[in-house]
């Protein structure tokens, strides 16, 4: 703006008036200022303008780069934010970088509100952070008391999702259904509880088998080795997420265990890779577009004072049946 003022021979304040469409300059001056601005390629700094007004229209987003589904959430967050006039700034959880440092980075860039995809920080830490900026946590349940303030949660009904998966496998004739869980990863507790509850509902308490895991291919592969060393192979496995299922699929394929002929396998998330013809993974579908849109709506609502509390928004899961599941031959 100073360059425009110098070349046009007017004050910086007058340039500001002209570019903002305010009165105070003659038509000749307006034309001269606009011509110089065009010649110099001047673009207004929207962030600076908003900060001058005491507001920010930038949403900071924290994600884990290794999680395919979180990448799909980000893909949907961008258009949802742009549709309501907000920008998006990304930061990543990386090995050797604490989550607290990643979130501090977003705040240091003056993001108005934060959208955290599957954060691992404690509830107390998140509540403390919400005193500095509104938060929306995606993919994780928080205590109800936490969501009565400047924290909102947007998630899938993971308990129901695992129930749908168990129901489907039981309908195919499976009874010996194991679950490779996600350990402490976001959503894992609800998925684990949903599996156990559904097995009990079908009278399969004695067949409940939870193998410790995590939401990675490496954890799935390790769980596959444990399963193959056990006294019996299950006829079906529910993985904690699609990445875990891919690790299981790789180990079984290398060992000559056929999926789905010997073991039916299901994932969770319905990430884009699961729909690849070479993988064709049956899985529990999460609505990435819906989760992203509702997260942006909540963040903008908290930031603009149209929401007094974040609340807990729960979306319904569905099944995506593909080639890694089949009926028991003896069913």
C-alpha positions in Angstrom: 0.0 0.0 0.0 2.9 2.3 0.7 4.3 1.6 -2.7 1.0 2.5 -4.3 0.8 5.7 -2.3 4.3 6.7 -3.3 3.9 6.1 -7.0 0.4 7.7 -7.1 1.6 10.8 -5.2 -1.0 10.5 -2.5 -1.1 9.5 1.2 -1.4 5.9 2.3 -4.6 6.8 4.1 -6.1 8.0 0.8 -5.0 4.8 -0.9 -6.7 2.8 1.8 -9.9 4.8 1.3 -9.9 4.2 -2.4 -9.2 0.5 -2.2 -11.9 0.0 0.5 -14.4 2.0 -1.6 -14.8 4.8 1.0 -15.5 8.4 0.1 -12.9 11.1 0.3 -11.0 11.0 -3.0 -11.8 12.7 -6.3 -12.6 10.5 -9.4 -9.3 11.4 -10.9 -7.4 10.3 -7.8 -9.4 7.1 -7.7 -8.5 6.3 -11.3 -4.9 7.1 -10.7 -4.7 5.0 -7.5 -6.5 2.0 -9.0 -4.3 2.2 -12.1 -1.1 2.1 -10.0 -2.4 -0.7 -7.8 -3.1 -2.8 -10.9 0.3 -2.0 -12.4 2.1 -3.0 -9.2 -0.1 -6.1 -8.7 -1.3 -4.9 -5.3 -3.4 -7.5 -3.3 -4.9 -6.5 0.0 -3.8 -8.5 3.0 -7.1 -10.0 4.2 -5.6 -11.5 7.3 -4.2 -8.1 8.4 -7.5 -6.4 7.7 -9.3 -8.9 9.9 -6.8 -8.7 12.6 -7.2 -4.9 12.6 -10.8 -5.5 13.3 -10.0 -8.0 16.1 -11.2 -11.0 14.1 -9.6 -13.9 12.3 -11.2 -15.9 9.5 -8.6 -18.6 9.5 -9.3 -22.1 10.8 -6.3 -24.0 12.0 -6.4 -27.7 11.3 -4.2 -30.4 13.0 -3.9 -33.8 11.3 -1.8 -36.9 11.3 -0.2 -37.2 7.9 0.0 -41.0 8.1 -3.8 -41.4 8.5 -5.5 -41.7 5.1 -8.9 -40.9 6.4 -7.7 -37.6 8.0 -6.3 -36.6 4.6 -9.8 -37.1 3.2 -11.3 -35.0 6.0 -8.9 -32.2 5.0 -9.9 -32.5 1.4 -13.5 -31.8 2.5 -12.6 -29.1 5.1 -11.2 -26.8 2.5 -14.3 -26.3 0.3 -16.5 -26.2 3.5 -14.4 -23.4 4.9 -14.2 -21.5 1.6 -18.0 -21.6 1.2 -18.3 -19.6 4.4 -15.5 -17.2 3.7 -12.8 -18.8 5.8 -9.2 -19.8 5.1 -7.5 -23.0 6.3 -4.0 -23.3 7.8 -2.6 -26.9 8.3 -0.1 -28.3 10.7 0.8 -31.9 11.2 1.5 -34.4 14.0 5.0 -35.7 13.2 7.4 -38.0 14.9 9.6 -36.0 17.2 7.1 -33.1 17.3 4.7 -32.8 20.2 1.0 -32.2 19.6 1.2 -29.2 21.9 3.9 -27.7 19.7 1.8 -28.3 16.6 -1.2 -26.5 18.2 0.9 -23.7 19.4 2.1 -23.2 15.8 -1.5 -22.7 14.7 -2.2 -20.2 17.5 1.0 -18.3 16.7 -0.3 -17.8 13.2 -3.4 -16.2 14.8 -6.0 -18.8 13.7 -9.4 -17.9 15.0 -10.5 -21.5 15.8 -8.9 -24.9 15.7 -10.1 -28.2 14.2 -8.2 -31.1 15.6 -8.4 -34.4 13.7 -8.1 -37.3 16.2 -6.0 -35.4 18.8 -4.3 -37.4 21.6 -4.1 -34.6 24.1 -5.9 -35.1 27.4 -9.3 -33.7 28.0 -7.8 -31.3 30.6 -5.3 -30.1 28.0 -7.9 -29.5 25.4 -10.1 -27.6 27.8 -7.2 -25.4 28.8 -6.5 -24.8 25.1 -10.1 -23.8 24.4 -9.6 -20.9 26.8 -7.4 -19.4 24.1 -9.3 -20.3 21.0 -12.5 -22.3 20.1 -11.8 -26.0 19.4 -13.5 -28.7 17.4 -12.4 -32.3 18.0 -13.1 -34.7 15.1 -13.3 -38.4 15.5 -13.1 -38.6 19.3 -15.6 -38.7 22.1 -15.0 -36.3 25.0 -16.9 -36.1 28.4 -20.1 -34.2 28.0 -18.9 -31.7 30.6 -16.1 -30.6 28.2 -18.5 -29.9 25.3 -20.6 -27.3 27.2 -18.0 -24.6 26.5 -15.8 -23.6 23.6 -15.1 -27.2 22.6 -17.3 -29.2 20.1 -16.9 -32.8 19.0 -17.9 -34.2 15.6 -17.7 -37.9 15.3 -19.2 -41.1 13.9 -21.2 -43.4 16.1 -18.4 -45.9 16.3 -20.2 -48.2 18.7 -23.0 -48.6 16.2 -20.5 -49.0 13.3 -18.9 -52.0 14.9 -22.4 -53.4 15.8 -23.4 -53.2 12.1 -20.2 -55.0 11.1 -20.7 -57.8 13.7 -24.4 -58.2 12.6 -23.4 -58.5 9.0 -20.7 -61.1 9.7 -23.1 -63.1 11.9 -25.7 -63.0 9.0 -23.0 -64.6 6.8 -22.7 -67.5 9.3 -19.6 -66.4 11.2 -19.4 -67.0 14.9 -15.7 -66.9 15.6 -15.2 -63.2 15.0 -12.1 -61.5 16.4 -11.3 -57.8 16.7 -7.9 -56.2 16.3 -8.4 -53.0 18.2 -6.8 -49.6 17.9 -5.2 -49.4 21.3 -5.4 -45.8 22.6 -6.0 -44.3 19.2 -9.1 -42.0 18.8 -12.4 -43.9 18.5 -10.8 -47.2 19.6 -12.6 -47.5 22.9 -16.1 -47.1 21.3 -15.2 -49.5 18.6 -13.9 -52.1 21.0 -17.0 -51.7 23.2 -19.3 -51.9 20.2 -17.7 -55.2 19.1 -18.1 -56.7 22.6 -21.7 -55.5 23.0 -22.7 -56.9 19.6 -21.1 -60.2 20.2 -23.0 -60.5 23.5 -26.2 -59.5 21.8 -25.8 -62.5 19.5 -25.0 -64.9 22.4 -21.3 -65.1 21.3 -19.7 -64.1 24.6 -17.3 -67.1 24.6 -16.1 -66.2 21.1 -15.1 -62.6 22.0 -11.4 -62.2 21.2 -9.7 -58.7 21.2 -6.1 -58.6 19.9 -4.2 -55.5 20.9 -3.3 -53.3 17.9 -3.2 -49.7 16.6 -4.4 -47.8 13.6 -1.3 -48.6 11.5 -0.3 -51.3 8.9 2.6 -52.4 11.2 0.2 -53.0 14.1 -2.1 -55.0 11.8 0.8 -57.1 10.6 1.9 -57.8 14.2 -1.6 -58.8 15.2 -1.8 -61.1 12.2 1.3 -62.9 13.4 -0.3 -63.3 16.9 -3.4 -64.7 15.3 -1.5 -67.2 13.2 0.4 -68.4 16.3 -2.9 -68.9 18.3 -4.6 -72.2 18.8 -7.3 -71.4 16.2 -7.9 -69.1 13.4 -11.0 -67.0 13.6 -13.3 -67.2 10.6 -13.7 -63.4 10.5 -11.7 -60.3 11.8 -12.8 -56.8 12.4 -9.8 -54.4 12.2 -9.7 -51.2 14.1 -9.3 -49.2 10.9 -8.5 -49.7 7.2 -4.8 -49.3 7.7 -4.8 -52.0 10.3 -6.8 -54.2 8.0 -4.2 -53.7 5.2 -1.4 -55.0 7.5 -3.5 -58.1 8.3 -4.2 -58.7 4.6 -0.5 -58.5 3.7 0.6 -60.9 6.4 -2.2 -63.4 5.6 -1.5 -63.3 1.9 2.2 -64.0 2.5 1.3 -66.9 4.7 -1.0 -68.5 2.2 -4.1 -67.7 4.2 -6.8 -66.7 1.7 -9.1 -63.7 2.3 -12.0 -64.1 2.2 -12.1 -67.9 1.7 -10.2 -68.8 4.9 -10.8 -65.5 6.9 -13.3 -62.7 6.2 -11.8 -59.3 6.9 -13.4 -55.9 7.5 -11.8 -52.5 8.1 -13.2 -49.2 9.4 -13.2 -45.7 7.8 -13.7 -46.5 4.1 -10.6 -44.6 3.1 -10.1 -44.3 -0.6 -7.5 -47.0 -0.7 -9.9 -49.6 0.5 -11.9 -49.2 -2.7 -8.9 -50.0 -4.8 -9.6 -53.0 -7.1 -6.5 -54.8 -5.8 -7.6 -54.4 -2.1 -11.4 -54.3 -2.4 -11.8 -54.1 1.4 -15.2 -54.5 3.1 -15.3 -51.7 5.7 -17.5 -49.4 7.9 -18.0 -46.2 6.1 -17.5 -42.8 7.8 -19.0 -39.8 6.1 -15.8 -37.6 5.5 -17.8 -34.9 3.8 -20.4 -34.7 6.5 -17.8 -34.8 9.3 -15.8 -32.0 7.7 -18.8 -29.8 7.0 -20.1 -30.1 10.5 -16.7 -29.5 12.0 -16.3 -26.2 10.0 -19.9 -25.2 10.9 -19.2 -25.7 14.6 -15.8 -23.9 14.4 -17.3 -20.9 12.6 -20.3 -20.8 15.0 -18.1 -20.8 18.0 -15.8 -18.2 16.4 -18.7 -15.9 15.4 -20.6 -16.3 18.7 -23.6 -17.9 17.0 -23.0 -21.0 19.2 -22.6 -20.7 22.9 -21.3 -24.2 23.2 -19.7 -26.8 20.8 -21.8 -29.8 21.8 -21.4 -33.3 20.5 -22.5 -34.0 16.9 -22.7 -37.7 16.0 -23.1 -39.0 12.4 -24.4 -42.4 11.5 -22.1 -45.1 9.9 -23.0 -47.5 7.1 -21.3 -50.6 5.6 -19.4 -50.9 2.4 -19.4 -54.5 1.3 -16.6 -55.5 -1.0 -14.5 -58.5 -1.8 -12.8 -59.4 1.6 -15.9 -60.9 3.2 -18.0 -63.9 2.3 -20.4 -66.4 3.8 -19.1 -69.3 5.7 -19.0 -72.4 3.4 -20.6 -74.5 6.1 -23.2 -71.9 7.1 
